[in-house]
């Protein structure tokens, strides 16, 4: 996403004394120096600071600890985290305007649900490994859920799909509903371990080493667990140029085609239940595959509940994807955003400034 920097450039106007007997023109006044910004301030959104420690905590909360990752790879990931935090900050400000609040009981339920499959001892070890506290986790979760509530109120709740919409879609794609064999509707997020010749995701994010791919996969899975929609993460982070712009949607894949893919990927689809997500290691990288639905062979039509529901979900997903992107971008355009971290890295001309060197977590 483009970062909006609405600085006004004020021209200097110099007046020369023209009256007879006037003194000689004085030298132009030296403009006041720009306000110094602390190196710990990584972004400012409408006057609200996002500090280095905020980003570092969010990074440690969402990315699996990996001592092998380089400084450049870590900073690339932190830039992505910061960009998400800028959007989140804008959504949280919007939540205040809309008087959207998150009850503590709802936060408690979400927090407990997130750690229900891990023992208290293992959870404490995980927090220690990431050098964060349970309070940090709750704070991040509070921000995530509140931002989602804004999207739900301002975007999701306003999307409607009528029976006519469903029928029109069916008539325009009728051949797709006459299946010669069983098929699986899948979506994917592809993360490779090498540099891609073309990146079409919205953030320009590209993992270029096995370590970076592992860290990125862990980050995406953490965001999925916190409730970020699969299609949003695919558009932001998938490295597959065909499916990333479509929110990771691959469409219907017939059984015969699945027989040609690696067994681990095939099993992640054919042995899964609709709605489940699995991570499959693939040639040094990973494929995060989601099974959307199973379809049986034969002619199908909207009178069948699963067909109608599938079309409805497809249309809702498309509209939500479009409106969500437009809404977030419109709100971001209203804000005054300065990404100091991005500016410092860009100004470093390939050599990272000392102020960006890793620090011991607080």
Secondary structure in CASP SS format (residue, H / E / C, confidence):
PFRMAT SS
TARGET T0000
AUTHOR 0000-0000-0000
METHOD secondary structure of the structure
MODEL  1
X C 1.00
X C 1.00
X C 1.00
X C 1.00
X C 1.00
X C 1.00
X C 1.00
X C 1.00
X C 1.00
X C 1.00
X C 1.00
X C 1.00
X C 1.00
X C 1.00
X C 1.00
X C 1.00
X C 1.00
X C 1.00
X C 1.00
X C 1.00
X C 1.00
X C 1.00
X C 1.00
X C 1.00
X C 1.00
X C 1.00
X C 1.00
X C 1.00
X C 1.00
X C 1.00
X C 1.00
X C 1.00
X C 1.00
X C 1.00
X C 1.00
X C 1.00
X C 1.00
X C 1.00
X C 1.00
X C 1.00
X E 1.00
X E 1.00
X E 1.00
X E 1.00
X E 1.00
X C 1.00
X C 1.00
X E 1.00
X E 1.00
X E 1.00
X E 1.00
X H 1.00
X H 1.00
X H 1.00
X H 1.00
X H 1.00
X H 1.00
X H 1.00
X H 1.00
X H 1.00
X H 1.00
X H 1.00
X C 1.00
X C 1.00
X C 1.00
X C 1.00
X C 1.00
X C 1.00
X C 1.00
X C 1.00
X H 1.00
X H 1.00
X H 1.00
X H 1.00
X H 1.00
X H 1.00
X H 1.00
X H 1.00
X H 1.00
X H 1.00
X H 1.00
X H 1.00
X H 1.00
X H 1.00
X H 1.00
X H 1.00
X H 1.00
X H 1.00
X H 1.00
X H 1.00
X H 1.00
X H 1.00
X H 1.00
X H 1.00
X H 1.00
X H 1.00
X H 1.00
X C 1.00
X C 1.00
X C 1.00
X C 1.00
X C 1.00
X C 1.00
X H 1.00
X H 1.00
X H 1.00
X H 1.00
X H 1.00
X H 1.00
X H 1.00
X H 1.00
X H 1.00
X H 1.00
X H 1.00
X C 1.00
X C 1.00
X C 1.00
X C 1.00
X C 1.00
X H 1.00
X H 1.00
X H 1.00
X H 1.00
X H 1.00
X H 1.00
X H 1.00
X H 1.00
X H 1.00
X H 1.00
X H 1.00
X C 1.00
X C 1.00
X C 1.00
X H 1.00
X H 1.00
X H 1.00
X H 1.00
X H 1.00
X H 1.00
X H 1.00
X H 1.00
X H 1.00
X H 1.00
X H 1.00
X H 1.00
X H 1.00
X H 1.00
X H 1.00
X H 1.00
X H 1.00
X H 1.00
X H 1.00
X H 1.00
X H 1.00
X C 1.00
X H 1.00
X H 1.00
X H 1.00
X C 1.00
X C 1.00
X C 1.00
X C 1.00
X H 1.00
X H 1.00
X H 1.00
X H 1.00
X H 1.00
X H 1.00
X H 1.00
X H 1.00
X H 1.00
X H 1.00
X C 1.00
X H 1.00
X H 1.00
X H 1.00
X H 1.00
X E 1.00
X E 1.00
X C 1.00
X C 1.00
X C 1.00
X E 1.00
X E 1.00
X E 1.00
X E 1.00
X E 1.00
X E 1.00
X E 1.00
X E 1.00
X E 1.00
X C 1.00
X C 1.00
X C 1.00
X C 1.00
X C 1.00
X C 1.00
X C 1.00
X C 1.00
X C 1.00
X C 1.00
X C 1.00
X C 1.00
X C 1.00
X C 1.00
X C 1.00
X C 1.00
X C 1.00
X C 1.00
X H 1.00
X H 1.00
X H 1.00
X H 1.00
X H 1.00
X H 1.00
X H 1.00
X H 1.00
X H 1.00
X H 1.00
X H 1.00
X H 1.00
X H 1.00
X H 1.00
X H 1.00
X H 1.00
X C 1.00
X C 1.00
X C 1.00
X C 1.00
X H 1.00
X H 1.00
X H 1.00
X H 1.00
X H 1.00
X H 1.00
X H 1.00
X H 1.00
X C 1.00
X C 1.00
X C 1.00
X C 1.00
X C 1.00
X C 1.00
X H 1.00
X H 1.00
X H 1.00
X C 1.00
X C 1.00
X E 1.00
X E 1.00
X E 1.00
X E 1.00
X E 1.00
X E 1.00
X H 1.00
X H 1.00
X H 1.00
X H 1.00
X C 1.00
X C 1.00
X C 1.00
X C 1.00
X H 1.00
X H 1.00
X H 1.00
X H 1.00
X H 1.00
X H 1.00
X H 1.00
X H 1.00
X C 1.00
X C 1.00
X C 1.00
X C 1.00
X C 1.00
X C 1.00
X E 1.00
X E 1.00
X E 1.00
X E 1.00
X E 1.00
X E 1.00
X C 1.00
X C 1.00
X E 1.00
X E 1.00
X E 1.00
X E 1.00
X E 1.00
X E 1.00
X E 1.00
X E 1.00
X E 1.00
X E 1.00
X E 1.00
X C 1.00
X C 1.00
X E 1.00
X E 1.00
X C 1.00
X C 1.00
X C 1.00
X C 1.00
X C 1.00
X H 1.00
X H 1.00
X H 1.00
X H 1.00
X H 1.00
X H 1.00
X H 1.00
X H 1.00
X H 1.00
X H 1.00
X H 1.00
X H 1.00
X H 1.00
X H 1.00
X H 1.00
X H 1.00
X H 1.00
X H 1.00
X H 1.00
X H 1.00
X H 1.00
X H 1.00
X H 1.00
X H 1.00
X H 1.00
X H 1.00
X H 1.00
X H 1.00
X H 1.00
X H 1.00
X C 1.00
X C 1.00
X E 1.00
X E 1.00
X C 1.00
X H 1.00
X H 1.00
X H 1.00
X H 1.00
X H 1.00
X H 1.00
X H 1.00
X H 1.00
X C 1.00
X C 1.00
X C 1.00
X C 1.00
X C 1.00
X C 1.00
X H 1.00
X H 1.00
X H 1.00
X C 1.00
X C 1.00
X C 1.00
X C 1.00
X C 1.00
X C 1.00
END
